[in-house]
Amino acid sequence: MRGATRVVLPWVCVAGVLVSCGLTLADGKSTYEENCQQCHGVTGMGDGPFAENLFGPPSDLTVLARNNGGAFPAQYVTDVVDGHARSDAFSAAMPEFAQTLGGEELRLGPLVDYVESLQR
């Protein structure tokens, strides 16, 4: 991340080539359900069951493209999720998932794709 080209064991998978790696949107949804849904909610609107326990509401993930001129900010989302693009505006309640997800492009890529599918 941080501007570097990412390759994860080139003979296994190149970031962004999910089909050939056997990864799907369902894998991203599963990662979302395991790591994000408690705060961001089933639909990504920031209304998860744990959201009311936070100092501020979680981000509404369904408007990321709209708030970015209609283009989904995939690299920004990747950097926020893994912790590389965090400003002081982000809640400390949101973990930096680079460690939790093992920094694995294989799990982070499908997760970002799934968040993109939540756009309305």
FIBAZA-892658 format. One record per residue (C-alpha): residue in one letter; x, y, z. Coordinates in pm, 1 decimal. Example, Ala and Ser with C-alpha at 12.3 -4.5 7.8 and 13.67 -1.06 7.14 Angstrom:
2
<tilo residu="A" px="1230.0" py="-450.0" pz="780.0"/>
<tilo residu="S" px="1367.0" py="-106.0" pz="714.0"/>
***
This chain:
120
<tilo residu="M" px="0.0" py="0.0" pz="0.0"/>
<tilo residu="R" px="132.4" py="349.0" pz="55.2"/>
<tilo residu="G" px="189.0" py="389.9" pz="-316.5"/>
<tilo residu="A" px="382.9" py="66.4" pz="-361.6"/>
<tilo residu="T" px="287.9" py="-194.0" pz="-617.6"/>
<tilo residu="R" px="144.6" py="-493.1" pz="-439.8"/>
<tilo residu="V" px="201.9" py="-847.9" pz="-551.0"/>
<tilo residu="V" px="111.6" py="-1142.3" pz="-332.0"/>
<tilo residu="L" px="305.4" py="-1451.9" pz="-435.1"/>
<tilo residu="P" px="273.1" py="-1394.7" pz="-809.6"/>
<tilo residu="W" px="237.8" py="-1763.7" pz="-883.0"/>
<tilo residu="V" px="-66.2" py="-1778.3" pz="-654.2"/>
<tilo residu="C" px="-245.9" py="-1448.3" pz="-706.9"/>
<tilo residu="V" px="-196.0" py="-1095.7" pz="-828.1"/>
<tilo residu="A" px="-401.7" py="-833.2" pz="-642.2"/>
<tilo residu="G" px="-720.8" py="-759.2" pz="-830.6"/>
<tilo residu="V" px="-742.0" py="-1095.0" pz="-1011.5"/>
<tilo residu="L" px="-992.8" py="-1247.1" pz="-774.7"/>
<tilo residu="V" px="-1161.1" py="-1493.7" pz="-1008.5"/>
<tilo residu="S" px="-842.9" py="-1681.1" pz="-1088.1"/>
<tilo residu="C" px="-764.8" py="-1699.5" pz="-718.2"/>
<tilo residu="G" px="-1102.5" py="-1848.8" pz="-638.1"/>
<tilo residu="L" px="-1204.2" py="-1545.7" pz="-431.9"/>
<tilo residu="T" px="-1547.0" py="-1394.4" pz="-471.0"/>
<tilo residu="L" px="-1769.4" py="-1119.1" pz="-347.1"/>
<tilo residu="A" px="-1902.6" py="-1377.5" pz="-101.1"/>
<tilo residu="D" px="-1554.5" py="-1395.2" pz="53.6"/>
<tilo residu="G" px="-1559.8" py="-1017.2" pz="94.6"/>
<tilo residu="K" px="-1906.1" py="-1034.2" pz="248.9"/>
<tilo residu="S" px="-1787.7" py="-1298.1" pz="493.7"/>
<tilo residu="T" px="-1489.6" py="-1082.1" pz="593.8"/>
<tilo residu="Y" px="-1726.5" py="-784.4" pz="633.1"/>
<tilo residu="E" px="-1963.7" py="-986.1" pz="852.4"/>
<tilo residu="E" px="-1674.9" py="-1102.9" pz="1071.5"/>
<tilo residu="N" px="-1498.8" py="-767.5" pz="1109.4"/>
<tilo residu="C" px="-1721.4" py="-472.5" pz="1015.7"/>
<tilo residu="Q" px="-2088.8" py="-550.5" pz="1057.0"/>
<tilo residu="Q" px="-2104.7" py="-499.3" pz="1434.6"/>
<tilo residu="C" px="-2040.6" py="-127.3" pz="1389.5"/>
<tilo residu="H" px="-2124.3" py="-50.3" pz="1025.2"/>
<tilo residu="G" px="-2436.8" py="-268.1" pz="1015.1"/>
<tilo residu="V" px="-2570.4" py="-524.4" pz="771.1"/>
<tilo residu="T" px="-2627.4" py="-263.6" pz="500.5"/>
<tilo residu="G" px="-2314.8" py="-55.9" pz="577.6"/>
<tilo residu="M" px="-2506.7" py="251.0" pz="692.9"/>
<tilo residu="G" px="-2330.0" py="272.8" pz="1031.3"/>
<tilo residu="D" px="-2620.9" py="128.4" pz="1224.7"/>
<tilo residu="G" px="-2471.4" py="-195.0" pz="1357.7"/>
<tilo residu="P" px="-2564.9" py="-325.7" pz="1702.6"/>
<tilo residu="F" px="-2241.3" py="-195.8" pz="1857.8"/>
<tilo residu="A" px="-2266.4" py="150.8" pz="1696.9"/>
<tilo residu="E" px="-2463.3" py="300.5" pz="1984.0"/>
<tilo residu="N" px="-2175.1" py="222.6" pz="2221.2"/>
<tilo residu="L" px="-1929.2" py="437.7" pz="2027.9"/>
<tilo residu="F" px="-1851.5" py="805.9" pz="2092.5"/>
<tilo residu="G" px="-1940.2" py="891.3" pz="1733.0"/>
<tilo residu="P" px="-2133.5" py="707.5" pz="1466.8"/>
<tilo residu="P" px="-1945.2" py="476.3" pz="1230.6"/>
<tilo residu="S" px="-1914.4" py="595.5" pz="872.8"/>
<tilo residu="D" px="-2198.4" py="528.5" pz="633.0"/>
<tilo residu="L" px="-2018.2" py="305.1" pz="385.8"/>
<tilo residu="T" px="-2300.9" py="324.6" pz="131.5"/>
<tilo residu="V" px="-2219.7" py="680.8" pz="22.6"/>
<tilo residu="L" px="-1844.2" py="658.0" pz="-33.0"/>
<tilo residu="A" px="-1873.1" py="676.2" pz="-413.1"/>
<tilo residu="R" px="-2133.2" py="953.9" pz="-400.8"/>
<tilo residu="N" px="-1909.9" py="1155.2" pz="-168.1"/>
<tilo residu="N" px="-1618.9" py="1100.0" pz="-409.2"/>
<tilo residu="G" px="-1779.3" py="1241.1" pz="-722.2"/>
<tilo residu="G" px="-1939.1" py="909.7" pz="-818.5"/>
<tilo residu="A" px="-1617.6" py="706.9" pz="-824.2"/>
<tilo residu="F" px="-1566.0" py="445.4" pz="-555.2"/>
<tilo residu="P" px="-1238.1" py="529.4" pz="-373.7"/>
<tilo residu="A" px="-1105.1" py="171.9" pz="-356.2"/>
<tilo residu="Q" px="-745.8" py="260.7" pz="-267.7"/>
<tilo residu="Y" px="-857.9" py="503.9" pz="2.3"/>
<tilo residu="V" px="-1091.2" py="239.7" pz="150.7"/>
<tilo residu="T" px="-808.3" py="-13.7" pz="143.0"/>
<tilo residu="D" px="-575.7" py="228.1" pz="319.7"/>
<tilo residu="V" px="-834.4" py="316.9" pz="585.1"/>
<tilo residu="V" px="-920.2" py="-45.8" pz="656.7"/>
<tilo residu="D" px="-559.9" py="-155.7" pz="687.7"/>
<tilo residu="G" px="-473.6" py="153.0" pz="892.6"/>
<tilo residu="H" px="-238.7" py="330.5" pz="652.0"/>
<tilo residu="A" px="-464.5" py="631.5" pz="586.6"/>
<tilo residu="R" px="-593.0" py="724.4" pz="927.4"/>
<tilo residu="S" px="-625.7" py="1082.4" pz="1039.9"/>
<tilo residu="D" px="-718.5" py="1200.8" pz="1386.2"/>
<tilo residu="A" px="-1077.9" py="1220.5" pz="1261.2"/>
<tilo residu="F" px="-1105.1" py="841.4" pz="1271.2"/>
<tilo residu="S" px="-1238.2" py="678.0" pz="1582.0"/>
<tilo residu="A" px="-982.9" py="482.7" pz="1781.1"/>
<tilo residu="A" px="-1259.2" py="223.2" pz="1816.4"/>
<tilo residu="M" px="-1193.9" py="109.1" pz="1458.7"/>
<tilo residu="P" px="-906.8" py="-138.1" pz="1456.7"/>
<tilo residu="E" px="-630.1" py="-120.7" pz="1201.6"/>
<tilo residu="F" px="-702.9" py="-441.3" pz="1017.7"/>
<tilo residu="A" px="-360.5" py="-486.0" pz="857.7"/>
<tilo residu="Q" px="-274.8" py="-700.6" pz="1158.3"/>
<tilo residu="T" px="-614.9" py="-867.8" pz="1199.4"/>
<tilo residu="L" px="-642.8" py="-959.6" pz="832.8"/>
<tilo residu="G" px="-273.8" py="-1040.9" pz="826.5"/>
<tilo residu="G" px="-217.6" py="-765.4" pz="572.7"/>
<tilo residu="E" px="-335.4" py="-1019.6" pz="320.5"/>
<tilo residu="E" px="-438.0" py="-871.6" pz="-11.1"/>
<tilo residu="L" px="-634.8" py="-1189.2" pz="-66.1"/>
<tilo residu="R" px="-882.3" py="-1097.1" pz="208.9"/>
<tilo residu="L" px="-864.8" py="-719.7" pz="184.2"/>
<tilo residu="G" px="-934.9" py="-703.0" pz="-189.2"/>
<tilo residu="P" px="-1266.0" py="-893.8" pz="-170.9"/>
<tilo residu="L" px="-1364.9" py="-689.0" pz="135.8"/>
<tilo residu="V" px="-1312.9" py="-362.3" pz="-54.2"/>
<tilo residu="D" px="-1507.0" py="-508.0" pz="-348.3"/>
<tilo residu="Y" px="-1791.0" py="-596.2" pz="-112.4"/>
<tilo residu="V" px="-1797.1" py="-244.4" pz="37.1"/>
<tilo residu="E" px="-1813.9" py="-113.4" pz="-319.7"/>
<tilo residu="S" px="-2119.9" py="-334.2" pz="-377.3"/>
<tilo residu="L" px="-2295.1" py="-156.6" pz="-88.3"/>
<tilo residu="Q" px="-2296.0" py="177.4" pz="-271.7"/>
<tilo residu="R" px="-2634.9" py="335.9" pz="-334.3"/>
***
